[in-house]
Amino acid sequence: MSQPEAEIPKPLPLLEGFAEEFYGHCKRRELHFQRCDDCGAWRHVPRDMCAECGSWSWAWARSTGRGRVFSWTVVVRAMHPAFQDSCPYAPVVIEMEEGVRILSEMTDCAPEELQIDLPVEVVFEDVTEDVTLPKFRRVAS
């Protein structure tokens, strides 16, 4: 017998390697990205080597948590059954003040209210005991 769609859990990040470190910061309500120790370039998605200068020296650095909507798409037909009840929804690409882009979702903005360059700030949502996801809301005027 198959599981009712409402009971199908949404996929979550696998907590190992760099992802475990990234989401560990999120669990503490802090958004961190890698930053090159040699040239200062920020990067996300995390990786071993700096794409700017080739350095292998880096550290996690705290983000301001502020950015702007760079792009989005509206999903009207879920590609995974766990997302069906959320349709329509709009995955957003946020360009952070540090220059990196992160794919996430808005907590307070319907898809039809989204605008390019909309100022946003990070908020955190505990989705399980182990996983806290960074999401975004409009910056209060």
C-alpha positions as CSV (number, residue, x, y, z in Angstrom):
1,M,0.0,0.0,0.0
2,S,1.4,3.4,-0.9
3,Q,1.8,6.3,1.5
4,P,-0.7,9.2,1.2
5,E,0.9,12.2,-0.4
6,A,0.4,14.4,2.6
7,E,2.6,12.0,4.6
8,I,5.5,11.9,2.2
9,P,8.3,13.9,3.7
10,K,10.1,16.6,1.7
11,P,13.7,15.7,0.8
12,L,16.3,17.1,3.1
13,P,20.0,17.8,2.7
14,L,22.3,14.9,3.5
15,L,24.3,16.0,6.5
16,E,27.9,15.0,5.6
17,G,31.0,16.8,4.5
18,F,30.6,20.5,3.6
19,A,26.8,20.3,3.8
20,E,27.1,19.1,7.4
21,E,29.2,22.2,8.2
22,F,27.0,24.6,6.3
23,Y,23.8,23.3,8.0
24,G,25.5,23.2,11.3
25,H,25.9,27.0,11.2
26,C,22.2,27.3,10.1
27,K,21.3,25.2,13.2
28,R,22.9,27.9,15.3
29,R,20.9,30.6,13.4
30,E,23.9,31.8,11.5
31,L,24.5,31.9,7.8
32,H,28.1,31.2,6.8
33,F,29.8,30.8,3.4
34,Q,33.3,29.8,2.6
35,R,35.8,32.7,2.1
36,C,39.2,32.3,0.5
37,D,42.1,33.2,2.9
38,D,44.3,34.3,0.0
39,C,42.1,36.5,-2.2
40,G,39.1,37.0,0.0
41,A,36.6,35.7,-2.6
42,W,33.3,34.3,-1.1
43,R,31.9,31.1,-2.5
44,H,28.8,28.9,-2.4
45,V,28.2,26.0,-3.1
46,P,31.1,24.9,-0.7
47,R,34.1,23.3,-2.3
48,D,37.8,22.7,-1.5
49,M,39.5,25.1,-3.9
50,C,38.9,28.8,-4.7
51,A,37.7,29.3,-8.3
52,E,39.2,32.8,-8.3
53,C,42.8,32.2,-7.4
54,G,43.2,28.4,-7.0
55,S,44.0,28.5,-3.3
56,W,43.1,25.6,-1.0
57,S,43.2,27.9,2.0
58,W,39.7,29.0,3.2
59,A,37.5,29.4,6.3
60,W,33.8,29.7,7.0
61,A,32.9,33.3,7.4
62,R,29.6,34.8,8.7
63,S,27.3,36.4,6.2
64,T,25.3,39.6,6.9
65,G,22.3,37.5,6.1
66,R,21.0,40.2,3.7
67,G,20.6,40.1,0.0
68,R,18.3,40.7,-2.9
69,V,16.0,38.5,-5.1
70,F,18.1,37.7,-8.2
71,S,15.7,35.4,-9.9
72,W,12.8,32.9,-9.4
73,T,10.6,30.5,-11.1
74,V,7.0,29.5,-10.3
75,V,6.3,25.8,-9.9
76,V,2.7,24.9,-10.7
77,R,3.2,21.2,-11.1
78,A,5.3,19.4,-8.4
79,M,8.0,17.1,-9.7
80,H,8.0,15.3,-6.3
81,P,4.8,14.3,-4.5
82,A,5.8,15.9,-1.2
83,F,5.6,19.3,-2.8
84,Q,2.2,18.9,-4.4
85,D,0.3,20.7,-1.6
86,S,2.7,23.6,-1.8
87,C,1.9,24.4,-5.4
88,P,2.2,27.0,-6.7
89,Y,5.5,28.0,-5.0
90,A,8.5,30.0,-6.1
91,P,12.0,28.8,-5.5
92,V,14.1,32.0,-5.4
93,V,17.8,32.7,-6.1
94,I,19.0,35.3,-3.6
95,E,22.2,37.2,-4.3
96,M,23.8,37.9,-0.9
97,E,25.6,41.1,0.0
98,E,28.8,39.0,-0.1
99,G,28.2,38.3,-3.8
100,V,27.3,34.6,-3.6
101,R,23.9,33.2,-4.7
102,I,21.8,30.8,-2.7
103,L,18.7,28.9,-3.8
104,S,15.9,29.1,-1.1
105,E,12.4,30.2,-0.6
106,M,10.5,33.2,0.7
107,T,8.5,32.9,3.9
108,D,6.3,36.0,3.6
109,C,5.9,36.6,-0.2
110,A,3.5,34.9,-2.6
111,P,5.0,34.2,-6.1
112,E,3.0,37.1,-7.6
113,E,4.6,39.5,-5.1
114,L,8.2,38.8,-6.0
115,Q,10.3,41.4,-7.7
116,I,13.9,41.6,-9.0
117,D,16.1,43.3,-6.4
118,L,13.6,42.9,-3.6
119,P,15.6,43.4,-0.4
120,V,15.6,40.3,1.8
121,E,17.1,38.9,5.0
122,V,17.6,35.3,6.2
123,V,15.4,33.6,8.6
124,F,15.8,30.0,9.8
125,E,13.2,27.2,9.9
126,D,13.7,24.1,12.0
127,V,12.3,21.3,9.8
128,T,13.6,18.4,11.8
129,E,15.6,18.0,15.0
130,D,18.8,17.9,12.9
131,V,18.0,20.2,9.9
132,T,17.5,23.9,10.0
133,L,17.0,25.5,6.6
134,P,17.9,29.1,5.7
135,K,14.9,30.9,4.1
136,F,14.2,34.5,3.4
137,R,11.7,37.3,4.1
138,R,11.3,40.8,2.9
139,V,13.3,43.4,4.8
140,A,11.0,45.6,6.8
141,S,10.9,49.2,5.6
